Amino acid sequence: MALIAIEICMGSACYLLGAQDLLEAIESLPPEKKAKIDLRGATCLKACGSGPNIKIDGVLMSNITPEQLLNLINEKIDR
């Protein structure tokens, strides 16, 4: 199975809008799920007004909550 590529924007706007909470949500996953994720930080994903922003497998997603992120990860892992 290919790794799930996740980029979390850590730019100022996204950080203030909750990017740290997204990172903590991923860190809370069990080790076997974290092993299936290629996690990276990004300095800006060019959607500052609608953060926090992430890219999952190259697809930009905005206004993401930790719960939404975990649901997306679980969906991709369980396929």
Secondary structure in CASP SS format (residue, H / E / C, confidence):
PFRMAT SS
TARGET T0000
AUTHOR 0000-0000-0000
METHOD secondary structure of the structure
MODEL  1
M C 1.00
A C 1.00
L C 1.00
I E 1.00
A E 1.00
I E 1.00
E E 1.00
I E 1.00
C E 1.00
M C 1.00
G C 1.00
S H 1.00
A H 1.00
C H 1.00
Y H 1.00
L H 1.00
L H 1.00
G H 1.00
A H 1.00
Q H 1.00
D H 1.00
L H 1.00
L H 1.00
E H 1.00
A H 1.00
I H 1.00
E H 1.00
S C 1.00
L C 1.00
P C 1.00
P H 1.00
E H 1.00
K H 1.00
K H 1.00
A C 1.00
K C 1.00
I E 1.00
D E 1.00
L E 1.00
R E 1.00
G E 1.00
A E 1.00
T C 1.00
C C 1.00
L C 1.00
K C 1.00
A C 1.00
C H 1.00
G H 1.00
S H 1.00
G C 1.00
P C 1.00
N C 1.00
I E 1.00
K E 1.00
I E 1.00
D C 1.00
G C 1.00
V E 1.00
L E 1.00
M E 1.00
S C 1.00
N C 1.00
I C 1.00
T C 1.00
P H 1.00
E H 1.00
Q H 1.00
L H 1.00
L H 1.00
N H 1.00
L H 1.00
I H 1.00
N H 1.00
E H 1.00
K H 1.00
I H 1.00
D C 1.00
R C 1.00
END
